[in-house]
Amino acid sequence: MHEFGNHSSRVPLFLVVSSIWLVKGGEHMNPETTSLQLVFEDGVDEFGEPVIYSRRFNTINVDASDEDIQVVASALASLSAGELSGVTRRNDYSLLPVEGN
């Protein structure tokens, strides 16, 4: 079992980082937006399957480190009745020119 905050999990906790080093015209591309998704298990249904739900937090600071996001995820998970089973960071990039650039 893996301890994460005040929750223990049957499934190993993972942090999926979608930070891909994109290069456009020889320059490193910075993400335009970042979001955080927490996935929880909350018991089992009548068929014995786990009940899974998720919460997404948009408008995360694009400059936040993975470590900072993991600390925030732990703090948010401690407020939930469900058992944290996954944390995902999503960075979105625009591949088309942005007006004014």
SERO-4910 file (N, C-alpha, C, O; in steps of 0.05 Angstrom, whole numbers):
BEGIN
 pado doro    nc1    nc2    nc3   cac1   cac2   cac3    cc1    cc2    cc3    oc1    oc2    oc3
  Met    A     17    -24      0      0      0      0     18     25      0     40     25     11
  His    A      7     45    -12     22     70    -14      7     91      2    -17     96     -2
  Glu    A     21    104     20      9    126     35     12    152     20     33    159     10
  Phe    A    -10    166     17    -10    192      4    -28    210     21    -53    207     20
  Gly    A    -17    229     35    -33    245     53    -45    228     75    -30    212     87
  Asn    A    -70    230     80    -84    214    100    -97    190     88   -112    176    102
  His    A    -93    185     62   -107    163     49    -87    141     42    -65    147     33
  Ser    A    -95    116     46    -79     94     36    -93     83     11   -117     84     10
  Ser    A    -78     72     -7    -89     64    -32    -81     36    -39    -58     28    -35
  Arg    A   -100     20    -50    -93     -6    -60    -79     -5    -86    -63    -23    -93
  Val    A    -83     16   -101    -71     20   -127    -48     39   -123    -51     60   -111
  Pro    A    -24     33   -134     -1     52   -131     -9     79   -142    -20     81   -164
  Leu    A     -2     99   -127     -7    127   -135     11    134   -158     35    126   -158
  Phe    A      1    147   -178     18    155   -200     13    185   -207     -9    195   -202
  Leu    A     33    197   -217     31    224   -226     38    224   -256     61    219   -264
  Val    A     18    228   -272     22    229   -301     28    258   -308     12    276   -303
  Val    A     51    261   -321     59    288   -329     59    289   -359     73    274   -372
  Ser    A     43    307   -369     41    309   -398     59    332   -408     53    343   -430
  Ser    A     79    338   -393     98    359   -402    115    348   -425    133    333   -420
  Ile    A    109    357   -448    125    348   -472    141    372   -481    130    394   -484
  Trp    A    166    367   -486    183    389   -495    178    393   -525    188    378   -542
  Leu    A    161    413   -531    154    419   -558    172    442   -568    178    461   -553
  Val    A    179    440   -593    196    461   -605    181    471   -629    172    456   -646
  Lys    A    179    498   -631    166    511   -653    185    533   -663    190    552   -649
  Gly    A    195    529   -687    213    549   -698    239    551   -683    250    573   -681
  Gly    A    248    529   -671    273    529   -656    270    539   -628    290    541   -613
  Glu    A    246    545   -619    242    555   -591    226    534   -575    209    520   -586
  His    A    232    533   -549    217    516   -531    189    528   -528    187    553   -524
  Met    A    168    512   -530    141    522   -527    132    519   -498    135    498   -486
  Asn    A    121    540   -488    110    539   -461     80    532   -463     66    540   -481
  Pro    A     70    517   -443     41    510   -444     24    535   -441     32    554   -427
  Glu    A      1    535   -454    -18    558   -452    -35    554   -427    -41    574   -413
  Thr    A    -43    529   -421    -59    524   -397    -49    498   -384    -38    480   -397
  Thr    A    -55    496   -359    -48    472   -344    -73    465   -326    -85    483   -315
  Ser    A    -79    439   -324   -101    430   -307    -92    407   -291    -72    394   -297
  Leu    A   -106    401   -270   -100    379   -251   -125    362   -248   -147    373   -244
  Gln    A   -122    336   -251   -145    318   -247   -138    298   -225   -117    285   -225
  Leu    A   -156    296   -206   -154    276   -185   -175    254   -189   -198    260   -195
  Val    A   -167    229   -187   -185    206   -191   -187    192   -164   -167    186   -151
  Phe    A   -212    186   -156   -218    174   -130   -233    148   -134   -249    145   -153
  Glu    A   -229    130   -115   -246    106   -113   -264    110    -88   -254    119    -67
  Asp    A   -289    103    -91   -308    107    -68   -325     82    -65   -349     82    -69
  Gly    A   -312     61    -56   -326     36    -51   -331     20    -77   -317     24    -97
  Val    A   -350      2    -75   -357    -15    -98   -387    -14   -103   -403     -8    -85
  Asp    A   -395    -19   -128   -423    -19   -135   -436    -47   -130   -422    -64   -119
  Glu    A   -461    -50   -138   -475    -76   -133   -463    -99   -148   -469   -122   -142
  Phe    A   -446    -94   -168   -433   -115   -183   -404   -120   -173   -390   -137   -185
  Gly    A   -396   -107   -152   -369   -110   -141   -348    -94   -156   -324    -98   -150
  Glu    A   -356    -77   -174   -337    -60   -189   -332    -34   -173   -350    -24   -160
  Pro    A   -307    -24   -174   -301      1   -159   -317     25   -171   -320     27   -195
  Val    A   -326     41   -153   -340     66   -160   -318     87   -162   -304     94   -143
  Ile    A   -314     98   -186   -293    117   -191   -304    144   -199   -323    145   -215
  Tyr    A   -293    165   -188   -301    192   -197   -276    209   -198   -256    203   -186
  Ser    A   -278    231   -212   -255    249   -215   -263    278   -211   -287    285   -215
  Arg    A   -244    294   -205   -247    323   -202   -225    336   -218   -201    329   -215
  Arg    A   -232    355   -235   -212    370   -251   -211    399   -241   -232    411   -235
  Phe    A   -187    409   -239   -182    436   -230   -167    450   -253   -145    443   -260
  Asn    A   -181    469   -265   -169    484   -288   -155    509   -277   -156    515   -253
  Thr    A   -143    523   -295   -128    548   -289   -106    544   -268   -102    562   -251
  Ile    A    -93    522   -269    -69    518   -253    -47    534   -265    -44    536   -289
  Asn    A    -30    546   -248     -8    562   -258     11    545   -275     20    524   -266
  Val    A     15    553   -300     31    537   -319     60    534   -309     74    515   -318
  Asp    A     69    552   -292     97    551   -282    100    534   -257    122    530   -247
  Ala    A     78    523   -247     79    506   -222     95    481   -228     93    469   -249
  Ser    A    112    474   -209    128    449   -212    111    425   -207     90    427   -194
  Asp    A    121    402   -216    106    377   -211    104    371   -181     84    362   -172
  Glu    A    125    378   -167    125    374   -138    104    391   -124     90    382   -106
  Asp    A    102    417   -133     81    434   -121     53    424   -127     36    424   -110
  Ile    A     49    414   -151     23    403   -159     17    378   -142     -6    374   -135
  Gln    A     37    362   -137     32    338   -121     25    345    -92      8    332    -80
  Val    A     38    366    -81     31    375    -54      2    385    -54    -13    379    -35
  Val    A     -6    400    -74    -34    410    -75    -53    386    -78    -74    386    -65
  Ala    A    -46    367    -95    -63    344    -99    -67    329    -72    -89    320    -66
  Ser    A    -46    326    -57    -48    313    -31    -66    328    -12    -82    316      2
  Ala    A    -63    355    -12    -80    371      6   -110    369     -2   -127    366     15
  Leu    A   -115    370    -28   -143    368    -38   -154    340    -32   -177    337    -24
  Ala    A   -138    319    -35   -147    292    -30   -154    288     -1   -172    272      6
  Ser    A   -140    302     17   -146    298     46   -174    309     53   -184    302     74
  Leu    A   -185    325     35   -212    336     40   -234    318     29   -258    323     34
  Ser    A   -227    298     15   -246    280      2   -251    255     18   -234    245     33
  Ala    A   -276    245     16   -282    220     30   -272    196     14   -268    174     25
  Gly    A   -268    199    -12   -258    178    -29   -229    173    -26   -214    188    -13
  Glu    A   -220    150    -37   -192    142    -36   -178    151    -61   -186    143    -83
  Leu    A   -157    167    -59   -143    177    -83   -129    154    -97   -114    139    -85
  Ser    A   -134    152   -123   -121    131   -138   -105    141   -162    -92    126   -175
  Gly    A   -107    167   -168    -92    178   -190    -91    208   -191   -110    221   -183
  Val    A    -69    218   -201    -65    247   -204    -54    251   -232    -34    239   -240
  Thr    A    -66    269   -247    -57    275   -274    -53    305   -278    -71    321   -271
  Arg    A    -30    313   -288    -25    340   -296    -28    341   -327    -17    324   -341
  Arg    A    -42    361   -336    -46    364   -365    -37    392   -374    -48    412   -364
  Asn    A    -17    393   -391     -8    418   -403    -18    419   -432    -15    400   -447
  Asp    A    -31    441   -439    -42    445   -466    -25    466   -481    -18    487   -470
  Tyr    A    -19    459   -506     -3    476   -523    -19    483   -548    -35    466   -558
  Ser    A    -15    506   -559    -27    513   -585     -6    508   -606     17    517   -604
  Leu    A    -14    494   -627      4    489   -649      1    509   -672     17    509   -691
  Leu    A    -20    526   -670    -24    546   -690    -15    573   -680    -14    577   -655
  Pro    A     -7    591   -697      2    618   -688    -20    632   -672    -44    630   -679
  Val    A    -13    645   -651    -31    660   -634    -30    690   -644     -9    700   -649
  Glu    A    -54    702   -646    -55    730   -655    -37    747   -638    -36    745   -613
  Gly    A    -22    765   -651     -4    783   -636     24    772   -631     40    787   -621
  Asn    A     29    747   -638     56    736   -634     71    733   -660     94    724   -660
***
